[in-house]
Amino acid sequence: MGTQSITIDAAGVVNVTGHKNMLQLIQLRWIAVVGQFFTIGVVHFGFDIPLPIETMLGVLAALAVFNIASTVRWRSPKEVTNRRLFVALLVDVATLTAQLYLSGGASNPFVFLYLLQVNLGAVLLSPRATWTLVGVTIACFGGLALFGRPLALPLDQAGGLSSPYVQGMLICFALDGALLVIFITRIGGNLRERDARLASLRQRAAEEEHVVRMGLLASGAAHELGTPLATLAVILGDWRRMSPFLADHELLQELAEMQAQVQRCKTIVTGILLSAGEARGESSVKTTVCTFLDELIAEWRNTRSVQWFTYDNRFTDDLPMVSDSTVKQMICNVLDNALEASPHWCCLEATRARGALVIMVTDTGPGFAPEMLAQFGKPYQSSKGRPGGGLGLFLSLNVARTLGGSVHAHNRAVGGAVVTISLPLAAITLEEDNFNEG
């Protein structure tokens, strides 16, 4: 039977976030391309300020080509390292420097767009890369002051908003503010989403570690219980052959019940050992989904005091599978919880939906409390008031997760609760050829 392991893939989460941040830079670069195109046109034709328009449009075209290549490259999720984000920001700084060099150098009011790149670097990059970017922008600013081509633009700041220079500074400030708010908010959202996913993965890892510890404890206890249970089974077998018990029909019935319960305990102990990976080859039996469910329900009913139980197997097109003790124990845990909550009636329905085996266990008990539903599947969340309660559903949820499935619960409007187990058929079934070979 195929299974999927669940691990903390922190690197994968970071890669997803890095890819999203790269897409934000690509989107910002398109805004820069469009903005620069219109700014060059307005300054050159609207304000009659001469610009080397062919060269500036050539730089703009090179930036657009680079962004098209970036769009194609990062269309599908890939690993985005700190170095790649740093290179992307360096390209933006280089393009801005070239445009400023061609349009006034350090005297161009749009020189403060360097602050946008520095702020983005502070959010996206490591501290070392951020300080490097700060040094690069300072060097570019100094180079523009030394080698930039001055514009025929009067620095008449005293004219207020009528001054073209002040108007340029106002537009630059508005662009800086708007773009910083928009994109840093988005990037901050990406980072918060990454942190939430990392926290979820850490919680999942802690739960798995808890399961491992409980598995080791259960395995040790199962080994210790094996010997006294075997002794009890031998003693009860001897008693059944003794004349005092043979002469008393009621005692024989009680002995039979005791033997059945001891056998059930031995079966549980064996299941614990098998779930821990010990002697699994003795119980791995090729069967089919319907047969597995039918035998599981028959065994469960024979070992529990069930008054009314409804079993509806509507799994069509039966498929081969290997009987697995962990799946069996998972379903039995959910059935036991339903029986304890609703001793008079419970129900199990098995269906097939969207490539998965779907098992719904319904009861008419008091249902789940709202706080339990909010923490469904967490350890020690139980309404039974027993120390260590709530582990059955916790273990069931982790078994389903290991197989790539899920366990969900909700309360019924008419009373009671429904627990739904969904297991991908690809994880629990066999290929037909493999089944026939066996």
ABEGO torsion letter per residue (X at the ends): XBBBBBBBBAAAAAAAAAAAAAAAAAAAAAAAAAAAAAAAAAAAAAAGBBBBAAAAAAAAAAAAAAAAAAAAAAABBBBBBAAAAAAAAAAAAAAAAAAAAAAGEAABAAAAAAAAAAAAAAAABBAAAAAAAAAAAAAAAAAAAAABBBBBBBBBAAAEAABAAAAAAAAAAAAAAAAAAAAAAAAAAAAAAAAAAAAAAAAAAAAAAAAAAAAAAAAAAAAAAAAAAAAAAAAAAAAAABAAAAABAAAAAAAAAAAAAAAAAAAAAAAAAAAAGBGAAAABBBBBAAAAAAAAAAAAAAABBBABBBBBBABBGBBBBBBBAAAAAAAAAAAAAAAAABAABBBBBBBBBGGBBBBBBBBABAEBBAAAAAABGBBGBBAAGBBGBGAAAAAAAAAAAAAGBBBBBBBBAAEEBBBBBBBBAAAABBBAAAAAAX
